[in-house]
Amino acid sequence: MVRPEMKVAEVLKRWPGLLEVFLEASPAFQKLKNPLLRRTMSNLVTVAQAARVAGLAPEELVARLNQALGVASEAPPPSSLEESLLRTPPPPWLDAPVGFHLDVRPILEGGGEPFAHIMAAAKEVGPGKRLVLEVLFEPVPLYRVLGKQGFAAWCEKLGENHFRAHFYREGVGESQQATPLRSLAEEDWEDYQAEVVVEENLEPPLPMARVLEALASLRPGEKLLVHHVRRPIHLLARLEEEGHAYALKDLGPGQVKLLIRKGG
């Protein structure tokens, strides 16, 4: 059964024939025909989020998908319907000065992953200023990630594939400020308490699960060295959200080292 919290990528991997259901449901899903966009965007958004991007009720899209599978849909939990910030009242901080303006649509259209660019831009935004992102779809997963860093969020839809997300870094006294993570230095690579190897044939979400399981066994302040075959973008978002410091080294095609220091 398709559920609203499932990633679109997971749905299409398990039931490739449902691509036609997406395409018939809304013109907004035509970009799923592009293999590069399908690979990038479907890994980032859930079925419920995709429905909102297309202007559909999440329960309507879920029902269509399950009907094609010959099963009856369950009512989605309320929380899955409350993540979107579209059509919510504009916040009072919307006229705050822009600290950084970033258009990641070209990256997404090219099949790339903009997470690292977004996090770098967020670091340039001081208290009382906004990070403004131009994106192809509502970046719901970023709300929690940047929220942990003291950002409030709001999003507006400007066109079929054009969303503008605003992230306002609240000043001292407006909200509890997130404690900045101390960056890992070169000497931090010299010792670590555990090590994990992620093989190329290991399919998501197993790589992330393996790393998080190893990290859970460590004490706060201890370090985990991960040998990966690619930049684990979704894992990095999870580490940011949970307050773990990390550093990356790209050693060449299929060779990435990730050092994580457990927070807490």
Secondary structure in CASP SS format (residue, H / E / C, confidence):
PFRMAT SS
TARGET T0000
AUTHOR 0000-0000-0000
METHOD secondary structure of the structure
MODEL  1
M C 1.00
V C 1.00
R C 1.00
P C 1.00
E C 1.00
M C 1.00
K E 1.00
V H 1.00
A H 1.00
E H 1.00
V H 1.00
L H 1.00
K H 1.00
R H 1.00
W C 1.00
P H 1.00
G H 1.00
L H 1.00
L H 1.00
E H 1.00
V H 1.00
F H 1.00
L H 1.00
E H 1.00
A H 1.00
S C 1.00
P H 1.00
A H 1.00
F H 1.00
Q H 1.00
K H 1.00
L H 1.00
K H 1.00
N C 1.00
P H 1.00
L H 1.00
L H 1.00
R H 1.00
R H 1.00
T H 1.00
M H 1.00
S H 1.00
N H 1.00
L H 1.00
V C 1.00
T E 1.00
V H 1.00
A H 1.00
Q H 1.00
A H 1.00
A H 1.00
R H 1.00
V H 1.00
A C 1.00
G C 1.00
L C 1.00
A C 1.00
P H 1.00
E H 1.00
E H 1.00
L H 1.00
V H 1.00
A H 1.00
R H 1.00
L H 1.00
N H 1.00
Q H 1.00
A H 1.00
L H 1.00
G C 1.00
V C 1.00
A C 1.00
S C 1.00
E C 1.00
A C 1.00
P C 1.00
P C 1.00
P H 1.00
S H 1.00
S H 1.00
L H 1.00
E C 1.00
E C 1.00
S C 1.00
L C 1.00
L C 1.00
R C 1.00
T C 1.00
P C 1.00
P C 1.00
P C 1.00
P H 1.00
W H 1.00
L H 1.00
D H 1.00
A C 1.00
P C 1.00
V E 1.00
G E 1.00
F E 1.00
H E 1.00
L E 1.00
D E 1.00
V C 1.00
R H 1.00
P H 1.00
I H 1.00
L H 1.00
E H 1.00
G C 1.00
G C 1.00
G C 1.00
E C 1.00
P C 1.00
F H 1.00
A H 1.00
H H 1.00
I H 1.00
M H 1.00
A H 1.00
A H 1.00
A H 1.00
K H 1.00
E C 1.00
V C 1.00
G C 1.00
P C 1.00
G C 1.00
K C 1.00
R E 1.00
L E 1.00
V E 1.00
L E 1.00
E E 1.00
V E 1.00
L C 1.00
F C 1.00
E C 1.00
P C 1.00
V H 1.00
P H 1.00
L H 1.00
Y H 1.00
R H 1.00
V H 1.00
L H 1.00
G H 1.00
K C 1.00
Q C 1.00
G C 1.00
F E 1.00
A E 1.00
A E 1.00
W E 1.00
C E 1.00
E E 1.00
K E 1.00
L E 1.00
G E 1.00
E C 1.00
N C 1.00
H E 1.00
F E 1.00
R E 1.00
A E 1.00
H E 1.00
F E 1.00
Y E 1.00
R E 1.00
E C 1.00
G C 1.00
V E 1.00
G C 1.00
E C 1.00
S E 1.00
Q C 1.00
Q C 1.00
A C 1.00
T C 1.00
P C 1.00
L C 1.00
R C 1.00
S C 1.00
L C 1.00
A C 1.00
E H 1.00
E H 1.00
D H 1.00
W H 1.00
E H 1.00
D C 1.00
Y C 1.00
Q C 1.00
A E 1.00
E E 1.00
V E 1.00
V E 1.00
V C 1.00
E C 1.00
E C 1.00
N C 1.00
L C 1.00
E C 1.00
P C 1.00
P C 1.00
L H 1.00
P H 1.00
M H 1.00
A H 1.00
R H 1.00
V H 1.00
L H 1.00
E H 1.00
A H 1.00
L H 1.00
A H 1.00
S C 1.00
L C 1.00
R C 1.00
P C 1.00
G C 1.00
E C 1.00
K E 1.00
L E 1.00
L E 1.00
V E 1.00
H E 1.00
H E 1.00
V C 1.00
R C 1.00
R C 1.00
P C 1.00
I H 1.00
H H 1.00
L H 1.00
L H 1.00
A H 1.00
R H 1.00
L H 1.00
E H 1.00
E H 1.00
E H 1.00
G C 1.00
H C 1.00
A E 1.00
Y E 1.00
A E 1.00
L E 1.00
K E 1.00
D E 1.00
L E 1.00
G E 1.00
P C 1.00
G C 1.00
Q E 1.00
V E 1.00
K E 1.00
L E 1.00
L E 1.00
I E 1.00
R E 1.00
K C 1.00
G C 1.00
G C 1.00
END
